[in-house]
Amino acid sequence: MKQLIHNKLPGRGTMVSGFTLTEIMVAMAIFSLVIIAMVSVQLFGMRVYTLAATKVIATTGARETLNAMRDRIRSANIVMVGIYNPANAAGFVQITNGLPQIGNALEIQYTNGASTNSFVFYKDPSNPTNIVCSLINGTTDILAKYVTNYYCFQAEDYQGNVLTNYDNNPVIRVTMQFSQWEYPVAVIGGNAANAYDYYQLRTRVARREK
């Protein structure tokens, strides 16, 4: 910093402080670096937050679906794995004995006295959004979207071996594989493969003995 001399009166001088051009440029450069760093941290934080929020939102519906299936299976009288297609008038078809008990649908039956109520979870093969639905008393509800695997259900023994015949108390393995678009985090380019995140939720549930 230089001190400048301003002569106001003859024979008398006053010392005034001031910044040189070099000092001002250095200060502006440091200030600019600080601002750039702060903005970069803020943008990075927003990116991480959006990425986490996307994953949380995507998995919340899937976890709620698994919870609903778990509660239904545990309280059921009969649980059967089969094939279900909404376009097929036959509705739910149980897997034939002798074949691996693997299918896209799960029928749960409740027996109350002389009446029997059924409840079906199924992967809809005809829906372009790859949904998993529930069907009860003729009413269909969408539980989860973007499920890519067709065979979501299989009946196993307690050791995890797939059954080939209906067992009175099988362990039901539920597997749902998702393909979730990470917009607006993803950078779209080429075939946009980097715009999707893939993950899987899986659980094993057995009904309670009555």
N, C-alpha and C positions, 0 to 999 in steps of 0.2 A: 504494500500500500504506500502510495506516495503522498507527500504533503505538498500542497500547492500554496503559493504565496500570492495573495491578492493585495495590491497596494491601494488602499482607500484614500489615504492622505500622504502628502509628501513627508518622507522621513519616518512614517509609521507603517508597519506591515502586520498582517494577520495570517496565521497558519491554518489552512482548511484541509480536512481529510477527504480522500476520494479513492475510488477503485480504478485500477487500470483496465483496459480492454481484455487483457489476458486473464486477469482474475475473474472478471465477469463471465468469460467463456468457460473457464474451468468450473465455476459454480453452476452454470447452466448445464454443463455436461453431467456433473454429479447428480443434480436434481433430476435430469432426464432419466438417468440410470435407475434412480430410486423409484420413479413413477413407473417405468417399464417393468421393474421387478415386482412391484405391487400389483399391477394389472395382470402380469403373467401368473402370479400366485392365485389371484382371484379367478381367472379363467380356468386354471387347473383344478381349483376347488369345485367350480361349477361342473366341470366335466366329470370328476369323480362322483360328485353328488348325483348327477343325472344317470350315470352308469349304475350306481348302487340302487337308485330309485327304480330304474327300469327292471333290474333283476328282482327287487323286492315285490314290485307290482305283479310281475310275471309269475312268481312262485307263490304268491298269496292265494290266488284262486286254485292252484294245483294242490296246495296243502289243505285248503278247506275241502276240496273234493276228496282227498285221501281220508280226512277226518270223518266226512260223512259216510264214506264206504266202510271205514273201520267200525263205526257205531252200528251201522246196519248189519254188518256181518256178525258182529259179536252177539247181537240180540236175536238172530235168526233161528228158525227151526231147521230149515234146509237151505243149503247153498250149493248152486250148480253152475258150472262153467259151460258156455255154449256159444252159438253164433246167433246174432240178431241183425236183421236188416229192416229198417222202417218200410222199405218198398216191398217187402215180402209179406204176404198175408199170413204166413205160418207163424210170424213173430219169432219168439225165442225158441231155438232148437238146441237141445242138450247134446253135448259131444257123445258120440256112440261109444259104448264100452269096447275096450280093446284098442282105442286110439288115445294118443296123449291128450290129457284134459287141458287143452289150451284153446282160447277163443277170444273173441272181441266183446263178449258180453258175460254178465254175471247176474243170474236170477236168484233172488232171495225170497224165501217163502216164510210167512208167519201163519201159524195155525192157532186160531182162537175158537176152541170148541169144534163145531162142525164146519166152520167157514175157514177158508184159506185165502190170504191176501198175498200177492206177489209184487215184487219190486225189482226192476231191472236197471242195471248200469250197462251202458254199451258205448262203443266207439262207432260213430256214424260214418260209414265208408263213403257216403254220397255227398257229404257236406264239404265244400271247398276250404272251409276254415279249420278242418280237422278237429271236430268237437267231440267231447265226451258228455253224454247226456244221462239223465235219469228218467225213468218212466214208471209212473204209479197212477193207477186208476184212470188210464187214458191220457194223463197230463204229462207232457214232456218238458223238462227243464234242462237248460244248458249249464253244465258245471265247470268245464274247462275248455279252452281253445288252444289251437296250434299244437295238438298232440299228433306226432308223426308216426308212431308205431301202431299197427293195426291190432295185433294180439296183445291186449293189455292185461289179460287175466289168465292164470293157470292154477290148477289144483295140485298140491304137493303133499307129501307125507312130512312128518316132523323133521326128517333129515334133509329136506329140500329136494327130494327126488320127485319128478313129475309123475303123477298117477296116470294109469291107463284105464282105470275103472273108477266109477263113482264110489267114494268112501264116505261113510256116515259122518265123519268129522275131519274133512280135509283142511289143510292150511292153504289159504288163498294168497297167492302172490300177485300184487298189483304193481304194474310197471307202466309209467307214463314218460315218454320222451318228448321233449318240447323243442321247437324251433322258434325263438323269439327275436323279433326285429328290434335292434337297439337304438332306433331313431330317438332323439337326434344326435346321439353320440357317434354313430357310425359314419365313416366316410364312404360314400357310394362311388364305386368305380368298377369297370369291367362287368362281371356278372353279379356284383354286389354281394359276394360271398362273405365279405368282412362286415356286412351290415347285420348279420344274424348271430345270435348266441344260442348254443345248444346245451341242454342240461337234462337231467333225468331224476325223477322221483320214484322211489320204490319202497314198498312195505309188505309185510307178511302178517296176516290176521287169521285167527281161528275163532269159530263161534264158541260161545260158552255152552257148557253142558247144561241141559235143562233138568 
